[in-house]
Amino acid sequence: MEFLKSILITPFVDMATAPDFLLQVLWEGLVSGVLYALIALGFVLIFRSSRIFNFAQGIMVVFAALTLIGFHSLGIPAWISVIFTLGVMGLLAITIERVVLRPLVGQPDIILFMATIGVTLFLIGFGELIFGGESKRMITQELGMPTGSIDFEPFGGLLILQHIEIMSVTAAVILVASLLLFLNKTRMGRAVRALGDDPQAALSVGISLRTIWVLVWFLAGVIALVTGIFWGARAGGVDFALEIIAYKALPVLMLGGLESITGAIVGGIAIGLLENLFEIYWGQELLGGGTKTWFAYVLALFVLLFRPQGLFGEKIIERV
């Protein structure tokens, strides 16, 4: 009976008696969820346009952030380093298309997926060779990013909103809005959508598969850089362990749907909120904490049992 009480009653009593702490938990979960959603967007963007599941997106987040820090360590001003890093991500997109993807056109999807695993392993090895394995401090102040906080006193308690977290959410909203505007209002964006909706028809009207591949991999690199900056600023540093956090985007994709930008956003926010709530109000007392490492995957698996294509994925109907 005590066990059931700790599951069904005590957490909700704690929420009701300390609403200010609940708001803090929800805010922290929202920020994490927004960053999960950004990483998932990189997966969705590449998959929609090429049907390639980019396993390398997680390491691209780390590689982009470390590249930025590396350029700045050479004495290059912070914002110039951002431009140089974008150039590196563009060069990486061109290299992946020409060296890895172009020779595999027409091969089964599993071969392309294995190729992205190869890209992942290469970036890990190459990155450790150049940057080393130790953690690097994110150049937060050099980029002019705020480091203070805003304190509120709702319900007689204290709610702390870090400036960097507010900036993370704001930047994510701007990035997603810009991406949607690009996909819906520009000629190249409509070409990306057309290639994802009907590849044969898109190719038949002259849309270049190679150009689109380079473009979407570069856009995924831009998303990776933005995500890496804010993850690094929030965590205080960047190292290859961040890749593990980046792969939290996988359950986001399973939850929201592999082809849906809306699903990536909603799924990321949902997982960020729910895993934080579960960790604080159920996980610590019942399981001793540490539930964030597996909660998202269990939740995604539960959703897959009832809706394999994800909540926002296109339902597959097979007729016999």
C-alpha positions, 0 to 999 in steps of 0.5 A, spaced: 500 500 500 505 504 501 508 503 494 502 505 491 501 511 495 509 513 493 507 512 486 499 515 485 499 520 491 505 522 494 508 525 487 502 529 486 501 532 493 509 534 492 507 538 486 501 541 489 505 543 496 511 546 492 508 549 485 514 554 485 519 548 485 514 544 480 515 550 475 522 550 476 522 542 474 518 544 468 522 549 465 529 545 466 525 540 462 523 545 457 530 547 455 532 540 455 526 538 450 528 544 446 535 542 445 533 535 444 528 537 438 534 541 435 538 535 434 532 531 432 531 536 426 537 534 423 535 527 423 528 529 420 531 534 415 536 529 412 531 523 412 525 527 409 530 529 403 534 523 402 531 517 406 538 516 409 538 515 417 544 520 419 547 516 425 552 521 425 548 527 427 549 526 434 557 526 433 556 532 428 553 536 434 560 535 438 564 536 432 561 543 430 562 545 437 569 543 438 571 546 431 568 553 434 572 552 440 578 550 436 578 556 431 577 561 437 583 557 441 588 559 435 586 567 436 581 568 431 575 572 434 569 568 437 564 570 431 569 570 426 570 563 428 563 561 428 563 563 420 569 559 419 566 553 423 560 554 418 565 553 412 567 547 415 560 544 416 559 546 409 566 542 407 564 536 411 557 536 407 560 536 400 565 531 402 560 526 405 556 527 399 562 526 394 566 521 398 560 517 401 553 518 398 555 519 391 558 512 390 552 509 394 546 512 390 541 506 388 544 501 394 539 499 399 537 503 405 541 499 410 548 500 406 547 508 406 545 507 414 552 503 415 555 509 411 553 514 416 555 510 422 562 510 418 562 517 418 560 517 425 566 513 427 571 517 422 569 524 426 570 521 433 577 519 431 579 525 427 576 529 432 580 526 438 586 526 434 585 534 433 582 536 439 584 531 444 579 527 449 579 532 454 573 537 455 573 544 452 570 550 455 565 553 451 566 560 449 560 563 452 562 570 454 566 571 448 560 570 444 556 575 448 552 570 451 549 572 457 551 568 464 546 571 469 539 569 471 532 572 472 529 570 479 521 570 480 517 569 486 511 565 484 507 562 489 511 565 495 517 561 492 523 562 488 523 560 480 530 561 477 531 562 469 538 562 467 539 567 461 543 562 457 537 557 458 532 563 455 537 564 450 537 557 448 529 557 447 529 563 443 534 561 438 531 554 437 524 558 436 528 563 431 532 557 428 525 552 427 521 558 424 527 560 419 527 553 417 520 552 416 520 559 412 526 556 408 522 550 406 516 553 404 517 560 401 524 558 397 525 555 391 531 550 394 526 549 400 521 547 395 525 542 392 527 539 398 520 538 400 519 535 393 524 530 393 522 528 400 515 527 397 516 524 391 523 522 389 522 520 382 517 526 380 522 531 383 528 528 379 524 527 373 523 535 373 531 536 374 532 537 381 539 535 383 539 530 388 547 531 389 545 539 390 540 537 395 544 532 399 549 537 400 544 542 402 541 538 407 547 536 410 550 543 411 543 545 414 544 539 419 551 542 420 548 549 422 543 545 426 548 541 430 553 548 431 547 551 434 545 545 438 552 544 440 553 552 442 547 552 447 549 545 450 556 546 451 554 553 454 549 550 459 553 544 461 560 549 461 564 545 457 564 540 451 567 533 450 565 527 446 561 524 452 556 530 449 555 525 444 551 520 448 546 526 450 545 528 443 543 521 441 537 522 446 534 525 439 533 518 437 527 516 442 524 523 440 524 521 433 521 514 435 516 518 439 514 524 434 515 520 427 522 520 423 519 524 417 515 530 421 518 536 423 512 538 428 513 531 431 521 532 432 519 539 436 513 536 440 517 529 441 523 533 444 519 538 448 515 532 451 521 527 452 524 533 456 518 535 460 516 528 462 523 525 463 525 531 468 518 530 472 519 523 472 526 523 475 524 528 480 518 526 483 518 518 481 525 516 480 529 519 486 525 516 491 523 509 488 529 508 484 535 512 487 535 517 481 539 516 474 532 515 470 534 520 465 539 515 462 533 510 460 526 514 461 526 517 454 527 510 451 522 506 455 517 512 453 519 511 446 518 504 446 511 504 449 509 509 444 512 504 438 508 498 441 501 502 439 503 507 433 510 504 430 510 510 425 510 515 431 505 520 433 506 525 427 508 519 422 504 518 416 500 511 418 502 506 413 496 502 410 497 495 407 492 492 403 492 485 401 
